[in-house]
């Protein structure tokens, strides 16, 4: 039997993935010496939640799998 999806968890995972993709895009642009300073400042603030959110979602998903 398939497990029910948790909508807020799927949304949080999607947001975390998009934040990581945006971060890597900014890094690539930085290597090309193209820097958008407002985005770099926003990125430094988002860095505080980007990976913790991703690992929090992964931990909850893993705990669901172990519980089943």
PyMOL Python script that loads the backbone (N, CA, C, O; Angstrom):
from pymol import cmd

cmd.read_pdbstr("""\
ATOM      1  N   UNK A   1       0.837  -1.180   0.000  1.00  0.00           N
ATOM      2  CA  UNK A   1       0.000   0.000   0.000  1.00  0.00           C
ATOM      3  C   UNK A   1       0.886   1.251   0.000  1.00  0.00           C
ATOM      4  O   UNK A   1       1.838   1.343   0.776  1.00  0.00           O
ATOM      5  N   UNK A   2       0.576   2.183  -0.850  1.00  0.00           N
ATOM      6  CA  UNK A   2       1.384   3.405  -0.960  1.00  0.00           C
ATOM      7  C   UNK A   2       1.127   4.318   0.237  1.00  0.00           C
ATOM      8  O   UNK A   2       0.004   4.446   0.723  1.00  0.00           O
ATOM      9  N   UNK A   3       2.200   4.941   0.688  1.00  0.00           N
ATOM     10  CA  UNK A   3       2.088   5.869   1.814  1.00  0.00           C
ATOM     11  C   UNK A   3       1.485   7.190   1.336  1.00  0.00           C
ATOM     12  O   UNK A   3       1.695   7.604   0.196  1.00  0.00           O
ATOM     13  N   UNK A   4       0.745   7.833   2.210  1.00  0.00           N
ATOM     14  CA  UNK A   4       0.150   9.130   1.876  1.00  0.00           C
ATOM     15  C   UNK A   4       1.236  10.195   1.817  1.00  0.00           C
ATOM     16  O   UNK A   4       2.183  10.177   2.603  1.00  0.00           O
ATOM     17  N   UNK A   5       1.090  11.111   0.887  1.00  0.00           N
ATOM     18  CA  UNK A   5       2.056  12.202   0.745  1.00  0.00           C
ATOM     19  C   UNK A   5       1.742  13.291   1.755  1.00  0.00           C
ATOM     20  O   UNK A   5       0.578  13.571   2.043  1.00  0.00           O
ATOM     21  N   UNK A   6       2.776  13.892   2.281  1.00  0.00           N
ATOM     22  CA  UNK A   6       2.620  15.014   3.199  1.00  0.00           C
ATOM     23  C   UNK A   6       2.897  16.274   2.381  1.00  0.00           C
ATOM     24  O   UNK A   6       4.033  16.522   1.975  1.00  0.00           O
ATOM     25  N   UNK A   7       1.862  17.056   2.144  1.00  0.00           N
ATOM     26  CA  UNK A   7       1.974  18.177   1.209  1.00  0.00           C
ATOM     27  C   UNK A   7       2.965  19.242   1.681  1.00  0.00           C
ATOM     28  O   UNK A   7       3.749  19.745   0.876  1.00  0.00           O
ATOM     29  N   UNK A   8       2.945  19.592   2.964  1.00  0.00           N
ATOM     30  CA  UNK A   8       3.848  20.643   3.439  1.00  0.00           C
ATOM     31  C   UNK A   8       5.295  20.179   3.353  1.00  0.00           C
ATOM     32  O   UNK A   8       6.196  20.989   3.133  1.00  0.00           O
ATOM     33  N   UNK A   9       5.525  18.871   3.527  1.00  0.00           N
ATOM     34  CA  UNK A   9       6.888  18.345   3.430  1.00  0.00           C
ATOM     35  C   UNK A   9       7.374  18.378   1.980  1.00  0.00           C
ATOM     36  O   UNK A   9       8.529  18.708   1.714  1.00  0.00           O
ATOM     37  N   UNK A  10       6.489  18.037   1.050  1.00  0.00           N
ATOM     38  CA  UNK A  10       6.849  18.119  -0.368  1.00  0.00           C
ATOM     39  C   UNK A  10       7.141  19.557  -0.776  1.00  0.00           C
ATOM     40  O   UNK A  10       8.077  19.814  -1.533  1.00  0.00           O
ATOM     41  N   UNK A  11       6.342  20.494  -0.276  1.00  0.00           N
ATOM     42  CA  UNK A  11       6.569  21.906  -0.592  1.00  0.00           C
ATOM     43  C   UNK A  11       7.889  22.384   0.001  1.00  0.00           C
ATOM     44  O   UNK A  11       8.635  23.111  -0.655  1.00  0.00           O
ATOM     45  N   UNK A  12       8.183  21.983   1.234  1.00  0.00           N
ATOM     46  CA  UNK A  12       9.441  22.400   1.875  1.00  0.00           C
ATOM     47  C   UNK A  12      10.644  21.811   1.143  1.00  0.00           C
ATOM     48  O   UNK A  12      11.658  22.489   0.975  1.00  0.00           O
ATOM     49  N   UNK A  13      10.540  20.554   0.707  1.00  0.00           N
ATOM     50  CA  UNK A  13      11.636  19.947  -0.063  1.00  0.00           C
ATOM     51  C   UNK A  13      11.842  20.685  -1.382  1.00  0.00           C
ATOM     52  O   UNK A  13      12.975  20.929  -1.795  1.00  0.00           O
ATOM     53  N   UNK A  14      10.743  21.034  -2.034  1.00  0.00           N
ATOM     54  CA  UNK A  14      10.850  21.768  -3.297  1.00  0.00           C
ATOM     55  C   UNK A  14      11.495  23.128  -3.119  1.00  0.00           C
ATOM     56  O   UNK A  14      12.327  23.538  -3.928  1.00  0.00           O
ATOM     57  N   UNK A  15      11.110  23.830  -2.054  1.00  0.00           N
ATOM     58  CA  UNK A  15      11.714  25.139  -1.768  1.00  0.00           C
ATOM     59  C   UNK A  15      13.198  24.984  -1.475  1.00  0.00           C
ATOM     60  O   UNK A  15      14.013  25.769  -1.959  1.00  0.00           O
ATOM     61  N   UNK A  16      13.555  23.976  -0.684  1.00  0.00           N
ATOM     62  CA  UNK A  16      14.962  23.760  -0.362  1.00  0.00           C
ATOM     63  C   UNK A  16      15.775  23.443  -1.610  1.00  0.00           C
ATOM     64  O   UNK A  16      16.891  23.938  -1.769  1.00  0.00           O
ATOM     65  N   UNK A  17      15.228  22.633  -2.483  1.00  0.00           N
ATOM     66  CA  UNK A  17      15.934  22.295  -3.728  1.00  0.00           C
ATOM     67  C   UNK A  17      16.113  23.530  -4.597  1.00  0.00           C
ATOM     68  O   UNK A  17      17.184  23.732  -5.170  1.00  0.00           O
ATOM     69  N   UNK A  18      15.078  24.362  -4.704  1.00  0.00           N
ATOM     70  CA  UNK A  18      15.195  25.593  -5.490  1.00  0.00           C
ATOM     71  C   UNK A  18      16.229  26.551  -4.896  1.00  0.00           C
ATOM     72  O   UNK A  18      16.955  27.214  -5.636  1.00  0.00           O
ATOM     73  N   UNK A  19      16.298  26.627  -3.572  1.00  0.00           N
ATOM     74  CA  UNK A  19      17.285  27.494  -2.929  1.00  0.00           C
ATOM     75  C   UNK A  19      18.701  27.006  -3.203  1.00  0.00           C
ATOM     76  O   UNK A  19      19.607  27.813  -3.410  1.00  0.00           O
ATOM     77  N   UNK A  20      18.898  25.698  -3.207  1.00  0.00           N
ATOM     78  CA  UNK A  20      20.232  25.150  -3.504  1.00  0.00           C
ATOM     79  C   UNK A  20      20.604  25.420  -4.961  1.00  0.00           C
ATOM     80  O   UNK A  20      21.748  25.769  -5.252  1.00  0.00           O
ATOM     81  N   UNK A  21      19.652  25.261  -5.872  1.00  0.00           N
ATOM     82  CA  UNK A  21      19.920  25.528  -7.294  1.00  0.00           C
ATOM     83  C   UNK A  21      20.259  27.006  -7.498  1.00  0.00           C
ATOM     84  O   UNK A  21      21.175  27.330  -8.254  1.00  0.00           O
ATOM     85  N   UNK A  22      19.530  27.901  -6.831  1.00  0.00           N
ATOM     86  CA  UNK A  22      19.827  29.337  -6.935  1.00  0.00           C
ATOM     87  C   UNK A  22      21.210  29.649  -6.392  1.00  0.00           C
ATOM     88  O   UNK A  22      21.941  30.457  -6.965  1.00  0.00           O
ATOM     89  N   UNK A  23      21.569  29.012  -5.290  1.00  0.00           N
ATOM     90  CA  UNK A  23      22.901  29.229  -4.706  1.00  0.00           C
ATOM     91  C   UNK A  23      23.996  28.790  -5.676  1.00  0.00           C
ATOM     92  O   UNK A  23      24.976  29.508  -5.873  1.00  0.00           O
ATOM     93  N   UNK A  24      23.832  27.628  -6.273  1.00  0.00           N
ATOM     94  CA  UNK A  24      24.854  27.146  -7.200  1.00  0.00           C
ATOM     95  C   UNK A  24      24.911  28.013  -8.451  1.00  0.00           C
ATOM     96  O   UNK A  24      25.982  28.198  -9.029  1.00  0.00           O
ATOM     97  N   UNK A  25      23.770  28.546  -8.874  1.00  0.00           N
ATOM     98  CA  UNK A  25      23.761  29.460 -10.024  1.00  0.00           C
ATOM     99  C   UNK A  25      24.527  30.734  -9.698  1.00  0.00           C
ATOM    100  O   UNK A  25      25.291  31.232 -10.525  1.00  0.00           O
ATOM    101  N   UNK A  26      24.323  31.264  -8.489  1.00  0.00           N
ATOM    102  CA  UNK A  26      25.067  32.462  -8.085  1.00  0.00           C
ATOM    103  C   UNK A  26      26.557  32.186  -7.989  1.00  0.00           C
ATOM    104  O   UNK A  26      27.367  33.042  -8.342  1.00  0.00           O
ATOM    105  N   UNK A  27      26.931  30.999  -7.516  1.00  0.00           N
ATOM    106  CA  UNK A  27      28.352  30.645  -7.462  1.00  0.00           C
ATOM    107  C   UNK A  27      28.956  30.611  -8.860  1.00  0.00           C
ATOM    108  O   UNK A  27      30.057  31.117  -9.078  1.00  0.00           O
ATOM    109  N   UNK A  28      28.235  30.013  -9.806  1.00  0.00           N
ATOM    110  CA  UNK A  28      28.736  29.945 -11.177  1.00  0.00           C
ATOM    111  C   UNK A  28      28.891  31.345 -11.760  1.00  0.00           C
ATOM    112  O   UNK A  28      29.893  31.634 -12.415  1.00  0.00           O
ATOM    113  N   UNK A  29      27.911  32.216 -11.530  1.00  0.00           N
ATOM    114  CA  UNK A  29      28.020  33.586 -12.027  1.00  0.00           C
ATOM    115  C   UNK A  29      29.179  34.316 -11.350  1.00  0.00           C
ATOM    116  O   UNK A  29      29.829  35.157 -11.971  1.00  0.00           O
ATOM    117  N   UNK A  30      29.439  33.999 -10.084  1.00  0.00           N
ATOM    118  CA  UNK A  30      30.573  34.597  -9.384  1.00  0.00           C
ATOM    119  C   UNK A  30      31.901  34.193 -10.001  1.00  0.00           C
ATOM    120  O   UNK A  30      32.833  34.994 -10.071  1.00  0.00           O
ATOM    121  N   UNK A  31      31.985  32.929 -10.455  1.00  0.00           N
ATOM    122  CA  UNK A  31      33.216  32.482 -11.123  1.00  0.00           C
ATOM    123  C   UNK A  31      33.444  33.237 -12.427  1.00  0.00           C
ATOM    124  O   UNK A  31      34.582  33.394 -12.867  1.00  0.00           O
ATOM    125  N   UNK A  32      32.365  33.702 -13.042  1.00  0.00           N
ATOM    126  CA  UNK A  32      32.462  34.470 -14.278  1.00  0.00           C
ATOM    127  C   UNK A  32      32.593  35.969 -14.020  1.00  0.00           C
ATOM    128  O   UNK A  32      32.542  36.767 -14.956  1.00  0.00           O
ATOM    129  N   UNK A  33      32.761  36.353 -12.757  1.00  0.00           N
ATOM    130  CA  UNK A  33      32.848  37.753 -12.328  1.00  0.00           C
ATOM    131  C   UNK A  33      31.585  38.540 -12.644  1.00  0.00           C
ATOM    132  O   UNK A  33      31.646  39.737 -12.928  1.00  0.00           O
ATOM    133  N   UNK A  34      30.457  37.877 -12.594  1.00  0.00           N
ATOM    134  CA  UNK A  34      29.156  38.535 -12.727  1.00  0.00           C
ATOM    135  C   UNK A  34      28.490  38.433 -11.369  1.00  0.00           C
ATOM    136  O   UNK A  34      28.033  37.359 -10.977  1.00  0.00           O
ATOM    137  N   UNK A  35      28.433  39.536 -10.656  1.00  0.00           N
ATOM    138  CA  UNK A  35      27.870  39.494  -9.305  1.00  0.00           C
ATOM    139  C   UNK A  35      26.740  40.509  -9.187  1.00  0.00           C
ATOM    140  O   UNK A  35      26.906  41.690  -9.492  1.00  0.00           O
ATOM    141  N   UNK A  36      25.611  40.031  -8.746  1.00  0.00           N
ATOM    142  CA  UNK A  36      24.471  40.877  -8.460  1.00  0.00           C
ATOM    143  C   UNK A  36      24.426  41.052  -6.960  1.00  0.00           C
ATOM    144  O   UNK A  36      23.971  40.160  -6.244  1.00  0.00           O
ATOM    145  N   UNK A  37      24.891  42.192  -6.473  1.00  0.00           N
ATOM    146  CA  UNK A  37      25.121  42.358  -5.040  1.00  0.00           C
ATOM    147  C   UNK A  37      23.885  42.202  -4.171  1.00  0.00           C
ATOM    148  O   UNK A  37      24.011  41.632  -3.088  1.00  0.00           O
ATOM    149  N   UNK A  38      22.695  42.664  -4.560  1.00  0.00           N
ATOM    150  CA  UNK A  38      21.545  42.395  -3.682  1.00  0.00           C
ATOM    151  C   UNK A  38      21.274  40.900  -3.524  1.00  0.00           C
ATOM    152  O   UNK A  38      20.888  40.441  -2.449  1.00  0.00           O
ATOM    153  N   UNK A  39      21.481  40.137  -4.616  1.00  0.00           N
ATOM    154  CA  UNK A  39      21.242  38.702  -4.534  1.00  0.00           C
ATOM    155  C   UNK A  39      22.280  38.009  -3.666  1.00  0.00           C
ATOM    156  O   UNK A  39      21.963  37.041  -2.974  1.00  0.00           O
ATOM    157  N   UNK A  40      23.530  38.499  -3.696  1.00  0.00           N
ATOM    158  CA  UNK A  40      24.569  37.916  -2.838  1.00  0.00           C
ATOM    159  C   UNK A  40      24.241  38.152  -1.373  1.00  0.00           C
ATOM    160  O   UNK A  40      24.459  37.275  -0.538  1.00  0.00           O
ATOM    161  N   UNK A  41      23.719  39.331  -1.058  1.00  0.00           N
ATOM    162  CA  UNK A  41      23.346  39.620   0.335  1.00  0.00           C
ATOM    163  C   UNK A  41      22.157  38.760   0.757  1.00  0.00           C
ATOM    164  O   UNK A  41      22.143  38.227   1.867  1.00  0.00           O
ATOM    165  N   UNK A  42      21.169  38.624  -0.109  1.00  0.00           N
ATOM    166  CA  UNK A  42      20.021  37.775   0.199  1.00  0.00           C
ATOM    167  C   UNK A  42      20.471  36.323   0.326  1.00  0.00           C
ATOM    168  O   UNK A  42      19.992  35.592   1.193  1.00  0.00           O
ATOM    169  N   UNK A  43      21.387  35.912  -0.533  1.00  0.00           N
ATOM    170  CA  UNK A  43      21.901  34.543  -0.492  1.00  0.00           C
ATOM    171  C   UNK A  43      22.610  34.253   0.829  1.00  0.00           C
ATOM    172  O   UNK A  43      22.507  33.143   1.349  1.00  0.00           O
ATOM    173  N   UNK A  44      23.319  35.223   1.373  1.00  0.00           N
ATOM    174  CA  UNK A  44      24.015  34.994   2.643  1.00  0.00           C
ATOM    175  C   UNK A  44      23.026  34.839   3.792  1.00  0.00           C
ATOM    176  O   UNK A  44      23.309  34.126   4.754  1.00  0.00           O
ATOM    177  N   UNK A  45      21.873  35.495   3.709  1.00  0.00           N
ATOM    178  CA  UNK A  45      20.839  35.324   4.732  1.00  0.00           C
ATOM    179  C   UNK A  45      20.142  33.975   4.547  1.00  0.00           C
ATOM    180  O   UNK A  45      19.890  33.266   5.522  1.00  0.00           O
ATOM    181  N   UNK A  46      19.834  33.627   3.315  1.00  0.00           N
ATOM    182  CA  UNK A  46      19.156  32.366   3.029  1.00  0.00           C
ATOM    183  C   UNK A  46      20.056  31.172   3.353  1.00  0.00           C
ATOM    184  O   UNK A  46      19.560  30.076   3.617  1.00  0.00           O
ATOM    185  N   UNK A  47      21.369  31.379   3.334  1.00  0.00           N
ATOM    186  CA  UNK A  47      22.301  30.293   3.649  1.00  0.00           C
ATOM    187  C   UNK A  47      22.063  29.734   5.048  1.00  0.00           C
ATOM    188  O   UNK A  47      22.400  28.582   5.325  1.00  0.00           O
ATOM    189  N   UNK A  48      21.487  30.544   5.924  1.00  0.00           N
ATOM    190  CA  UNK A  48      21.216  30.087   7.279  1.00  0.00           C
ATOM    191  C   UNK A  48      20.095  29.060   7.333  1.00  0.00           C
ATOM    192  O   UNK A  48      20.012  28.293   8.292  1.00  0.00           O
ATOM    193  N   UNK A  49      19.225  29.030   6.316  1.00  0.00           N
ATOM    194  CA  UNK A  49      18.097  28.095   6.345  1.00  0.00           C
ATOM    195  C   UNK A  49      18.117  27.076   5.220  1.00  0.00           C
ATOM    196  O   UNK A  49      17.395  26.081   5.282  1.00  0.00           O
ATOM    197  N   UNK A  50      18.932  27.301   4.187  1.00  0.00           N
ATOM    198  CA  UNK A  50      18.889  26.461   2.987  1.00  0.00           C
ATOM    199  C   UNK A  50      19.202  24.992   3.297  1.00  0.00           C
ATOM    200  O   UNK A  50      18.347  24.132   3.084  1.00  0.00           O
ATOM    201  N   UNK A  51      20.370  24.696   3.779  1.00  0.00           N
ATOM    202  CA  UNK A  51      20.745  23.308   4.029  1.00  0.00           C
ATOM    203  C   UNK A  51      20.082  22.728   5.278  1.00  0.00           C
ATOM    204  O   UNK A  51      19.704  21.556   5.260  1.00  0.00           O
ATOM    205  N   UNK A  52      19.923  23.497   6.368  1.00  0.00           N
ATOM    206  CA  UNK A  52      19.165  22.914   7.493  1.00  0.00           C
ATOM    207  C   UNK A  52      17.749  22.499   7.101  1.00  0.00           C
ATOM    208  O   UNK A  52      17.264  21.464   7.559  1.00  0.00           O
ATOM    209  N   UNK A  53      17.079  23.288   6.260  1.00  0.00           N
ATOM    210  CA  UNK A  53      15.746  22.921   5.795  1.00  0.00           C
ATOM    211  C   UNK A  53      15.797  21.639   4.982  1.00  0.00           C
ATOM    212  O   UNK A  53      14.950  20.759   5.142  1.00  0.00           O
ATOM    213  N   UNK A  54      16.792  21.536   4.111  1.00  0.00           N
ATOM    214  CA  UNK A  54      16.930  20.351   3.275  1.00  0.00           C
ATOM    215  C   UNK A  54      17.156  19.102   4.124  1.00  0.00           C
ATOM    216  O   UNK A  54      16.519  18.074   3.893  1.00  0.00           O
ATOM    217  N   UNK A  55      18.065  19.183   5.111  1.00  0.00           N
ATOM    218  CA  UNK A  55      18.352  18.022   5.947  1.00  0.00           C
ATOM    219  C   UNK A  55      17.202  17.719   6.914  1.00  0.00           C
ATOM    220  O   UNK A  55      16.985  16.558   7.259  1.00  0.00           O
ATOM    221  N   UNK A  56      16.476  18.726   7.348  1.00  0.00           N
ATOM    222  CA  UNK A  56      15.304  18.510   8.184  1.00  0.00           C
ATOM    223  C   UNK A  56      14.262  17.700   7.417  1.00  0.00           C
ATOM    224  O   UNK A  56      13.697  16.743   7.946  1.00  0.00           O
ATOM    225  N   UNK A  57      14.013  18.089   6.171  1.00  0.00           N
ATOM    226  CA  UNK A  57      13.045  17.360   5.341  1.00  0.00           C
ATOM    227  C   UNK A  57      13.522  15.937   5.065  1.00  0.00           C
ATOM    228  O   UNK A  57      12.725  14.999   5.086  1.00  0.00           O
ATOM    229  N   UNK A  58      14.805  15.776   4.810  1.00  0.00           N
ATOM    230  CA  UNK A  58      15.346  14.435   4.562  1.00  0.00           C
ATOM    231  C   UNK A  58      15.230  13.573   5.817  1.00  0.00           C
ATOM    232  O   UNK A  58      14.937  12.382   5.720  1.00  0.00           O
ATOM    233  N   UNK A  59      15.454  14.153   6.981  1.00  0.00           N
ATOM    234  CA  UNK A  59      15.335  13.405   8.228  1.00  0.00           C
ATOM    235  C   UNK A  59      13.915  12.966   8.509  1.00  0.00           C
ATOM    236  O   UNK A  59      13.683  11.843   8.957  1.00  0.00           O
ATOM    237  N   UNK A  60      12.968  13.843   8.248  1.00  0.00           N
ATOM    238  CA  UNK A  60      11.562  13.468   8.451  1.00  0.00           C
ATOM    239  C   UNK A  60      11.169  12.364   7.474  1.00  0.00           C
ATOM    240  O   UNK A  60      10.492  11.409   7.855  1.00  0.00           O
ATOM    241  N   UNK A  61      11.586  12.491   6.233  1.00  0.00           N
ATOM    242  CA  UNK A  61      11.284  11.457   5.238  1.00  0.00           C
ATOM    243  C   UNK A  61      11.909  10.128   5.641  1.00  0.00           C
ATOM    244  O   UNK A  61      11.272   9.082   5.512  1.00  0.00           O
ATOM    245  N   UNK A  62      13.141  10.156   6.124  1.00  0.00           N
ATOM    246  CA  UNK A  62      13.810   8.919   6.561  1.00  0.00           C
ATOM    247  C   UNK A  62      13.110   8.309   7.767  1.00  0.00           C
ATOM    248  O   UNK A  62      12.994   7.087   7.864  1.00  0.00           O
ATOM    249  N   UNK A  63      12.638   9.157   8.698  1.00  0.00           N
ATOM    250  CA  UNK A  63      11.959   8.627   9.870  1.00  0.00           C
ATOM    251  C   UNK A  63      10.629   7.985   9.481  1.00  0.00           C
ATOM    252  O   UNK A  63      10.221   6.998  10.093  1.00  0.00           O
ATOM    253  N   UNK A  64       9.945   8.533   8.468  1.00  0.00           N
ATOM    254  CA  UNK A  64       8.723   7.906   7.963  1.00  0.00           C
ATOM    255  C   UNK A  64       9.036   6.522   7.397  1.00  0.00           C
ATOM    256  O   UNK A  64       8.299   5.563   7.628  1.00  0.00           O
ATOM    257  N   UNK A  65      10.139   6.433   6.653  1.00  0.00           N
ATOM    258  CA  UNK A  65      10.517   5.140   6.035  1.00  0.00           C
ATOM    259  C   UNK A  65      10.894   4.111   7.095  1.00  0.00           C
ATOM    260  O   UNK A  65      10.527   2.942   6.983  1.00  0.00           O
ATOM    261  N   UNK A  66      11.619   4.536   8.119  1.00  0.00           N
ATOM    262  CA  UNK A  66      12.003   3.618   9.187  1.00  0.00           C
ATOM    263  C   UNK A  66      10.778   3.184   9.984  1.00  0.00           C
ATOM    264  O   UNK A  66      10.672   2.025  10.385  1.00  0.00           O
ATOM    265  N   UNK A  67       9.868   4.100  10.210  1.00  0.00           N
ATOM    266  CA  UNK A  67       8.664   3.783  10.978  1.00  0.00           C
ATOM    267  C   UNK A  67       7.788   2.768  10.252  1.00  0.00           C
ATOM    268  O   UNK A  67       7.163   1.917  10.886  1.00  0.00           O
ATOM    269  N   UNK A  68       7.744   2.856   8.913  1.00  0.00           N
ATOM    270  CA  UNK A  68       6.944   1.891   8.158  1.00  0.00           C
ATOM    271  C   UNK A  68       7.562   0.525   8.263  1.00  0.00           C
ATOM    272  O   UNK A  68       7.040  -0.434   7.695  1.00  0.00           O
TER     273      UNK A  68
END
""", "prot")
cmd.dss("prot")
cmd.show_as("cartoon", "prot")
cmd.util.cbc("prot")
cmd.orient("prot")
